[in-house]
Amino acid sequence: MVKPVVAPVADTSLQEEAEAEAFRLKTEMAQSSAAQAAAMPVAQDETEQQQRDLLAEAQQLLASNQNLPRALAITHSLRDSSYGLIRQQNMLPLLQSYLASQQFATLELWLADQQLTDVAPNDRSRFTELAAGFYQSQKQLVPALRWLLAQDELAGNAKADAKMQDLLWSQLVQLNPAELQQLSKNARPRAAAWLNLVQIALSFAGDAASMTAALQDWQQRHPGMPALADLPSSINTLANTPAYQPQRIGVVLPLSGPFKALGEAVQLGLVSANTSANTSASTTASSSTNTEIATTGRSLVFIDSTLPAADIAAALELAQVEFVIGPLLREDVDKVQSLPNWRWPTLFLNSKQNSDVAPVADQFYFSLSAEDEAAQMVDLFRQQHYQHPILISAQNPISQRMAQHFQQMWQQNGGKVVESYTYNNQEELRTLINTFLETAASTERIKELERFTGRSVKAEMHSRLDIDAIYLLADPAQTRLVKPFIDVTVSPTAPALPVYASSRSHSLAIDRTDIRDLAGLTMTEMPWLVPQAQKSALRTEFETLFAEQDETQQRLFAMGHDALTLVGRLKQQQLFPSLVYHGLTGSLRLTPQQAVQRQLTVATYRGGKLVPQNGPLGQGK
């Protein structure tokens, strides 16, 4: 069913008002300046005073949240003032005007050309806070940190900027390896010291003795940085919060029955994460439903989730486990959660069913959520300032869930209902593409003109121009049909129409044989399944040993690998939700509901390859 097109996220009517106000303002200033020049020999001084008065008026309008179009018109016109001090003092009101009027695309272009030294000294802290906040709202971490690091460089160790240092630190701990490397290039000494501190804090979280020694060494190498006692308090809290360090972990997976292959794929990832190059794994089978795999210092006890709940609990008690990973299937999670004596800290490998129920302190949830992908695409569209996306989804439960979540998140972020289409088969896809691009109507108009004139009319088919992106929720075969059909259906005179897809459109097997039709397609995918210029040792070993595994098995392998690694980080992420672990399945953070939320790699097909846009988020070691 077709729904109304989404309204622009920014208020374009407000922009039009501001442009009209700016024109009127310039006319007033020109007339006033001409009159003053005729009457007084010091017209230049009067013009400066006039600009000061206008700036004061804009500041008052912004403070009272009144007549925002006039505030935007004034501050925009003062961007090019011939008076340097006015340009400096206008920077903060101009930023506030762009934000208040939701001129986000203009703001982003403007900020890219500014330096913090262009801002009046007394305004720099507030300016940085707002600029960084804007980039945070757009999920653009690196630009936010550039402003925060610039402010820190200018402020030094001033006590008054402790708040800004806390904000800086909360953003630094979210950096993925590629972003950390990006910021490290040509970093000034103070910024380099902060980036080194991030590596220390994340490496020794939960290990107070090692963290203390590393911090003391850091202080000696960077004497110009804040004293240890003045660092953000979360650094010491991270060190002194004991991590989960279980020596025996129970793993509850389907090891028999129809879902055995899924359980074994997760099991393989867990064993891989638990085995290092310097340790050899030994396996001892005590029964068909209880297998123990041990490495130096830590053992994994595998229990079949097809057992009755009471038998699973009894097996965990017998094995004396200290932590549980699993179950994987929803019905098995419900089964063990119904037990009154489930006493183990647990990382369930499924989503939390009822988000309204308060979380249990030591129960966590990790799933390969399709909704996370849809939410990330909303963020990506907002970064690109798209206003009229089209949503195309297959008529199946997962695609419909993703479509519903995309609609919901889009509206929560200021948009209206997205124009959406669903399909059941490939033939319907062709029809609906012609429908929403309105090419069929264009063709019909040409035919009508030919009938009216009685002559053949040479005219190009035209397609709609108000669409700026398509989000396609389809399987790999359908995607390879739709993408080229959209490319040839969009009229030659129209701008290229970007097409985005989810990981459900990705097939490694098909990529190896044919990706000609996907040039320009952008998708979200877990880092483990995005080809890298340089393969990690883990990826090379995996492809040697398990080349026959399909995408589903590989996703579950990555899930198992990340699940075991997360165990030692959950306590810290529970206390500090900004902490991110960059794993094989994506960048992982813990929500207030104690569910692991994923951010995936964004990659585009270019030159016959799927290429990550911002580098790898995590590929193992």
C-alpha atoms as one frame of an Amber mdcrd trajectory, in Angstrom:
protein
   0.000   0.000   0.000   1.314   3.474  -0.870   1.649   5.932   1.971   2.248
   9.711   1.918   5.750  10.944   1.230   7.726  12.022   4.290   7.941  15.715
   4.999  11.386  17.338   5.215  13.074  16.843   8.547  14.139  20.493   8.586
  11.516  23.243   8.513  11.896  24.622   4.967   9.168  27.212   5.591  11.343
  28.655   8.337  14.250  28.859   5.909  12.094  30.728   3.383  11.022  33.170
   6.092  14.669  33.697   7.038  15.661  34.382   3.422  12.858  36.939   3.057
  13.850  38.527   6.357  17.488  38.661   5.257  16.540  40.473   2.043  14.441
  43.001   3.963  17.236  43.426   6.504  19.851  44.122   3.835  17.542  46.693
   2.238  17.024  48.437   5.586  20.759  48.454   6.304  21.586  49.816   2.851
  19.010  52.624   3.138  20.067  53.457   6.694  23.766  53.449   5.843  23.206
  55.709   2.818  21.274  58.229   4.923  23.891  58.217   7.666  26.732  58.580
   5.153  25.111  61.749   3.764  24.656  63.252   7.219  27.853  62.214   9.036
  31.524  61.900   8.093  31.977  58.780  10.274  29.502  56.467   8.549  31.867
  53.485   8.915  31.724  53.753  12.714  27.959  54.023  12.585  27.749  50.870
  10.444  29.770  48.953  13.008  27.482  50.160  15.798  24.475  49.219  13.713
  25.871  45.723  13.304  26.496  45.493  17.037  22.884  46.452  17.681  21.683
  43.819  15.231  23.879  41.179  16.851  22.474  42.087  20.267  18.954  41.829
  18.838  19.684  38.358  17.429  21.111  37.213  20.760  17.980  38.423  22.543
  15.692  36.680  20.027  17.581  33.418  20.455  17.508  33.680  24.243  13.725
  34.176  24.197  13.170  31.693  21.343  11.212  34.314  19.401  11.222  35.317
  15.725  13.830  32.730  14.785  13.724  33.629  11.060  14.898  37.163  11.882
  17.635  35.821  14.200  18.847  33.550  11.405  18.699  36.389   8.871  20.721
  38.721  11.111  23.411  36.220  12.057  23.689  34.905   8.495  24.156  38.437
   7.134  26.864  39.156   9.743  28.949  36.163   8.590  30.650  38.469   6.078
  30.986  41.512   8.325  34.079  43.590   7.619  34.636  43.835  11.378  36.661
  40.931  12.740  35.374  41.274  16.303  31.757  41.156  15.129  32.488  38.069
  13.028  33.977  36.426  16.137  31.074  37.367  18.390  28.570  36.293  15.724
  29.887  32.706  15.530  27.952  31.360  18.529  24.626  33.087  17.686  24.947
  31.888  14.087  25.472  28.302  15.255  22.498  28.626  17.597  20.376  30.035
  14.749  21.207  27.148  12.425  20.343  24.662  15.160  17.122  26.419  16.191
  15.915  26.591  12.577  17.061  23.008  11.839  19.239  24.065   8.905  21.412
  21.000   9.438  22.849  20.599   5.929  23.888  24.270   5.828  25.287  24.010
   9.350  27.403  20.981   8.477  28.906  22.696   5.432  29.601  25.825   7.454
  31.199  24.030  10.404  33.568  22.189   8.069  35.208  25.536   7.186  35.469
  26.967  10.708  38.185  26.888  13.367  37.661  27.277  17.096  40.081  30.224
  17.090  37.516  32.058  14.901  35.141  32.081  17.892  35.208  34.729  20.625
  37.239  33.302  23.579  34.356  33.547  26.053  32.082  31.649  23.654  34.420
  28.774  22.793  33.312  26.325  25.449  29.605  26.733  24.641  30.298  26.729
  20.900  32.213  23.451  21.209  29.478  21.895  23.319  26.830  22.752  20.709
  28.948  21.797  17.687  29.934  18.474  19.237  26.337  17.880  20.286  25.167
  18.453  16.720  27.633  15.918  15.335  26.687  13.456  18.076  23.024  13.767
  17.073  24.099  12.956  13.513  26.117   9.948  14.784  29.346  11.514  13.477
  31.889  10.793  16.175  35.126  11.958  14.528  33.961  15.524  13.675  32.537
  15.859  17.198  35.885  14.855  18.664  37.811  17.272  16.455  35.919  20.156
  18.081  36.295  18.717  21.580  40.031  18.125  21.124  40.461  21.651  19.741
  38.709  23.096  22.807  40.860  20.965  25.102  44.007  22.169  23.325  43.062
  25.819  23.899  41.782  25.361  27.462  44.631  23.188  28.753  44.142  21.900
  32.289  41.787  24.664  33.431  39.553  23.454  36.270  36.600  25.236  34.690
  36.772  22.845  31.753  36.374  19.635  33.763  32.883  19.299  32.280  34.287
  19.517  28.769  36.936  16.914  29.604  34.232  14.549  30.828  32.339  15.104
  27.565  35.535  14.553  25.593  36.239  11.314  27.429  32.702   9.980  26.947
  33.198  10.351  23.191  36.763   9.029  23.062  35.818   5.651  24.549  33.413
   5.072  21.642  36.111   5.205  18.957  36.587   2.148  16.794  40.113   1.197
  15.637  39.716   2.875  12.238  38.481   6.126  13.825  41.265   6.010  16.423
  43.805   5.692  13.624  42.132   8.499  11.674  42.351  10.910  14.616  45.910
   9.838  15.435  47.212  11.015  12.053  48.981  14.355  12.543  47.475  14.633
  16.046  48.893  17.393  18.224  50.717  16.220  21.381  47.793  16.792  23.729
  45.319  15.012  21.450  47.784  12.128  21.022  48.013  11.817  24.812  44.222
  11.519  25.124  44.113   8.889  22.387  46.835   6.907  24.154  44.837   7.141
  27.387  41.839   5.585  25.628  43.925   2.581  24.639  45.175   2.185  28.213
  41.728   2.462  29.784  40.150  -0.065  27.439  43.079  -2.468  27.712  43.139
  -2.588  31.524  39.461  -2.073  32.425  38.677  -4.259  35.427  42.360  -4.711
  36.356  43.101  -2.085  39.018  46.797  -2.926  39.539  47.678  -2.904  35.849
  45.612   0.230  35.221  47.355   2.120  38.042  50.801   1.212  36.725  49.861
   2.139  33.161  48.371   5.485  34.241  51.491   6.393  36.193  53.607   5.611
  33.151  51.252   7.686  30.990  51.566  10.661  33.362  55.361  10.525  33.199
  55.295  10.467  29.403  52.763  13.319  29.222  53.534  15.713  32.110  51.476
  18.509  30.550  48.242  16.536  30.846  45.854  16.658  33.839  47.096  15.046
  37.050  45.775  11.549  37.660  43.469  12.861  40.383  41.948  15.347  37.907
  41.215  12.869  35.127  37.557  11.978  34.456  36.353   9.886  37.377  35.129
   7.123  35.083  38.742   6.140  34.331  39.412   5.110  37.917  35.945   3.598
  38.226  36.666   1.487  35.149  39.819   0.190  36.773  38.183  -0.555  40.110
  35.042  -2.249  38.790  35.798  -5.987  38.835  35.069  -7.598  35.496  33.407
 -10.961  35.090  36.328 -13.402  35.060  34.702 -16.831  35.116  36.983 -19.827
  34.871  34.132 -22.177  33.998  31.446 -21.004  31.580  28.315 -22.977  30.797
  27.149 -22.698  27.191  23.555 -23.742  26.414  23.010 -24.352  22.684  20.922
 -26.630  20.435  23.401 -29.477  19.924  20.811 -31.918  18.586  17.553 -31.707
  16.681  16.593 -29.476  13.737  18.654 -26.467  14.909  21.853 -28.403  15.573
  23.730 -26.695  12.709  22.976 -23.259  14.198  24.193 -24.316  17.625  27.371
 -25.792  16.195  28.152 -22.574  14.301  27.920 -20.564  17.547  29.936 -23.253
  19.333  32.700 -22.940  16.752  32.921 -19.182  17.342  33.077 -19.637  21.113
  35.850 -22.227  20.854  37.766 -19.978  18.440  37.589 -17.043  20.872  38.642
 -19.309  23.738  41.654 -20.683  21.925  44.824 -18.690  21.317  47.873 -19.522
  19.254  49.842 -20.370  22.389  47.326 -22.812  23.869  46.059 -26.114  22.592
  42.443 -27.018  23.212  41.522 -30.378  24.639  38.049 -31.886  24.424  36.532
 -34.311  26.878  33.046 -35.673  26.229  31.296 -36.800  29.390  27.977 -37.473
  27.637  26.166 -36.707  24.410  24.698 -33.559  25.936  27.568 -32.224  28.023
  30.911 -31.456  26.408  33.762 -29.572  28.035  36.353 -27.711  26.017  39.198
 -26.267  28.034  42.119 -23.969  27.440  44.630 -22.718  29.932  42.701 -20.995
  32.725  39.176 -21.210  31.302  36.767 -24.011  30.409  33.617 -24.024  28.297
  30.978 -26.580  29.261  28.497 -27.178  26.431  24.979 -28.319  27.342  22.249
 -29.246  24.884  19.355 -26.776  25.089  16.884 -29.430  23.930  17.045 -30.914
  27.444  14.278 -30.051  29.931  14.933 -26.824  31.832  15.491 -28.647  35.137
  18.075 -30.927  33.518  19.922 -27.936  32.078  20.088 -26.302  35.526  21.252
 -29.582  37.078  24.021 -29.919  34.478  25.190 -26.359  35.174  25.244 -27.051
  38.920  27.196 -30.261  38.390  29.740 -28.488  36.188  30.158 -25.701  38.810
  29.958 -22.957  36.202  30.257 -19.285  37.156  28.666 -17.754  34.059  26.253
 -18.924  31.346  26.142 -18.066  27.638  22.891 -18.971  25.859  20.388 -20.335
  25.147  20.168 -19.338  21.492  16.525 -20.031  20.617  13.648 -17.918  21.996
  11.696 -20.904  23.335  14.780 -22.137  25.199  15.417 -18.696  26.717  11.826
 -18.604  27.964  12.211 -22.140  29.268  15.208 -21.469  31.508  13.964 -18.030
  32.596  10.858 -19.700  33.975  13.004 -21.554  36.509  12.822 -20.013  39.996
  16.423 -20.974  40.769  18.269 -19.549  37.755  21.118 -17.965  39.693  23.957
 -17.564  37.183  25.061 -14.356  35.471  23.921 -14.959  31.905  24.405 -13.595
  28.414  21.310 -14.822  26.556  21.869 -15.177  22.809  18.489 -13.732  21.920
  16.603 -10.468  22.334  14.782  -9.362  25.446  11.112 -10.129  24.874   9.532
  -7.442  27.066  11.453  -4.167  27.164   9.000  -2.730  29.709  10.167  -5.147
  32.413  13.041  -3.824  34.534  16.312  -5.622  33.723  17.784  -8.175  36.121
  21.214  -7.017  37.303  23.224  -9.948  35.966  21.190 -10.941  32.912  22.210
  -9.605  29.493  20.904 -10.093  25.945  22.851 -10.374  22.692  21.105 -10.981
  19.366  21.767 -10.241  15.713  18.869  -7.801  15.746  17.423  -6.788  12.380
  15.934  -3.719  14.076  19.436  -2.424  14.865  20.156  -2.355  11.132  16.978
  -0.406  10.372  17.744   2.140  13.109  21.278   2.578  11.782  19.933   3.268
   8.294  17.742   6.043   9.718  20.881   7.579  11.248  22.723   7.253   7.937
  19.888   8.934   6.019  19.869  11.772   8.542  23.626  12.216   8.092  23.040
  12.508   4.344  20.167  14.962   5.007  17.721  12.889   2.971  14.158  14.141
   3.209  12.124  11.947   0.836  13.245   8.303   1.044  11.283   5.422  -0.434
  10.956   2.142   1.491  10.633  -1.133  -0.458  10.259  -4.338   1.556   9.593
  -7.993   0.867   6.395  -9.484   2.250   8.060 -11.629   4.928   8.230 -11.290
   8.740  11.838 -10.061   9.065  11.597  -7.484   6.268   8.277  -6.226   7.622
   9.739  -5.903  11.134  12.639  -3.900   9.740  10.311  -1.724   7.659   8.104
  -1.021  10.663  11.109  -0.128  12.821  12.532   2.147  10.103   9.193   3.973
   9.886   9.018   4.301  13.659  12.585   5.606  14.069  12.250   7.973  11.106
   9.184   9.574  12.644  10.798   9.745  16.085  13.629  11.724  14.471  11.352
  14.366  12.986  10.124  12.834   9.742   6.606  11.969   8.677   5.368   8.674
   7.287   7.728   7.287   4.640   6.248   6.353   1.275   6.462   2.566   1.315
   5.819  -0.410  -0.938   5.739  -4.155  -0.369   6.031  -7.011  -2.834   5.581
 -10.771  -2.950   7.592 -11.711  -6.034   9.988 -10.375  -8.645   7.269  -9.504
 -11.146   5.583  -7.261  -8.581   8.940  -5.561  -8.019   9.173  -4.396 -11.633
   5.623  -3.067 -11.536   6.006  -1.150  -8.289   9.297   0.463  -9.411   7.553
   1.855 -12.484   4.702   2.936 -10.209   6.648   4.910  -7.621   9.051   6.425
 -10.173   5.979   7.382 -12.236   7.687   6.313 -15.464   4.563   4.469 -16.570
   2.606   7.723 -16.360   5.303   9.490 -18.379   5.143   6.813 -21.074   1.350
   7.068 -21.168   1.544  10.858 -21.646   3.830  10.340 -24.639   1.352   7.857
 -26.135  -1.544  10.278 -25.588   0.401  13.020 -27.342   1.061  10.699 -30.272
  -2.638   9.833 -30.506  -3.573  13.518 -30.372  -1.074  14.636 -33.035  -1.239
  11.503 -35.164   2.551  11.514 -35.370   5.369   9.668 -33.652   6.756  11.791
 -30.805  10.409  11.549 -29.882  10.544  12.160 -26.147  12.453  10.721 -23.231
  10.618   9.018 -20.403  10.783  11.083 -17.193  10.857   9.853 -13.606  10.109
  11.568 -10.302  12.644  14.066  -8.981  11.431  14.368  -5.387  12.932  11.048
  -4.196  16.434  11.275  -2.755  17.092   7.659  -1.615  15.652   4.135  -1.650
  15.891   1.667   1.236  15.498  -1.845  -0.147  14.744  -4.824   2.113  15.192
  -7.825  -0.162  17.122 -11.066  -0.525  20.307 -11.254  -2.681  18.542 -12.482
  -5.828  15.828  -9.812  -5.613  18.436  -7.118  -4.960  20.319  -8.070  -8.122
  17.082  -7.640 -10.038  15.954  -4.364  -8.466  19.191  -2.351  -8.397  19.913
  -2.389 -12.161  16.217  -1.974 -12.978  16.113   1.205 -10.872  19.283   2.459
 -12.565  17.824   2.106 -16.065  14.342   3.297 -15.076  15.464   6.646 -13.637
  15.403   9.132 -16.500  18.794  10.226 -17.920  18.104  13.852 -17.014  17.469
  13.029 -13.334  20.188  12.784 -10.662  21.390   9.285  -9.791  19.119   7.722
  -7.184  21.133   6.109  -4.340  19.947   2.664  -3.262  20.608   1.271   0.220
  20.088  -2.266   1.486  20.428  -4.382   4.610  22.729  -7.335   5.209  19.912
  -9.572   3.964  20.853  -8.443   0.439  24.422  -9.712   0.834  25.660 -13.076
  -0.406  29.358 -13.953  -0.364  28.722 -16.844  -2.736  27.029 -14.646  -5.346
  29.653 -11.920  -4.853  32.312 -14.391  -5.940  30.533 -14.984  -9.245  28.602
 -11.833 -10.124  28.424  -8.334  -8.659  28.140  -6.419 -11.935  24.603  -5.290
 -11.179  25.345  -3.850  -7.736  27.681  -0.931  -8.503  26.864   1.940  -6.146
  24.665  -0.110  -3.811  25.334   0.731  -0.147  24.501  -1.702   2.639  24.974
  -2.387   6.333  26.847  -5.585   7.161  28.755  -7.044  10.093  32.530  -6.409
   9.784  33.223 -10.152   9.676  31.469 -10.421   6.287  32.891  -7.274   4.674
  36.033  -8.104   2.635  39.098  -6.232   3.833  42.155  -5.068   1.903  44.277
  -7.038   4.352  42.749 -10.160   5.865  43.102 -10.747   9.588  44.770 -13.905
  10.824  41.410 -15.106  12.130  39.697 -14.609   8.753  42.533 -16.387   6.909
  42.411 -19.336   9.298  38.617 -19.518   9.101  38.565 -19.570   5.297  41.179
 -22.322   5.293  39.295 -24.551   7.724  35.633 -23.714   7.067  35.366 -22.436
   3.515  32.046 -24.220   3.020  30.114 -22.274   5.674  27.307 -20.064   4.336
  26.404 -16.549   5.513  24.051 -17.750   8.256  26.696 -20.010   9.771  29.346
 -17.303   9.474  27.119 -14.776  11.234  26.561 -17.229  14.088  30.290 -17.982
  14.259  30.949 -14.249  14.666  28.186 -14.044  17.275  29.750 -16.842  19.321
  33.181 -15.245  19.069  31.882 -11.870  20.257  29.733 -13.407  22.998  32.724
 -14.889  24.787  34.753 -11.699  24.424  31.866  -9.609  25.767  31.742 -11.549
  29.045  34.777  -9.714  30.422  33.393  -6.306  29.385  29.755  -6.439  30.477
  30.306  -5.024  33.990  32.133  -1.998  32.600  29.566  -1.437  29.849  26.801
  -1.764  32.426  28.261   1.162  34.379  29.344   3.198  31.339  26.932   2.789
  28.402  29.214   4.887  26.179  31.846   2.122  26.229  31.940   0.239  22.940
  33.484  -3.115  22.064  34.399  -3.431  18.394  33.861  -7.045  17.459  33.205
  -9.288  14.488  29.463  -8.571  14.500  29.831  -4.779  14.786  30.450  -2.065
  17.351  28.681  -3.275  20.476  27.319  -1.196  23.344  24.967  -2.021  26.211
  21.568  -0.319  26.406  19.845   0.555  29.716  17.778  -2.614  29.188  21.073
  -4.586  29.207  20.684  -5.576  25.594  23.731  -5.466  23.346  23.122  -2.983
  20.535  25.070  -3.325  17.297  26.354  -0.760  14.828  27.398  -2.385  11.572
  29.890  -1.482   8.883  28.536   0.658   6.044  29.953  -0.590   2.738  29.432
   0.194  -0.954  30.013  -1.844  -4.099  32.778  -0.115  -6.074  35.030  -1.451
  -8.796  33.597  -4.927  -8.457  34.163  -5.081  -4.680  32.220  -4.394  -1.497
  34.278  -1.620   0.122  33.774  -0.316   3.699  33.111   3.417   3.755  34.941
   4.175   6.993  37.336   1.262   7.374  36.849  -1.927   9.374  35.047  -1.840
  12.702  36.596  -5.099  13.874  38.134  -8.066  12.177  39.689 -10.088  14.957
  43.375 -10.304  15.676
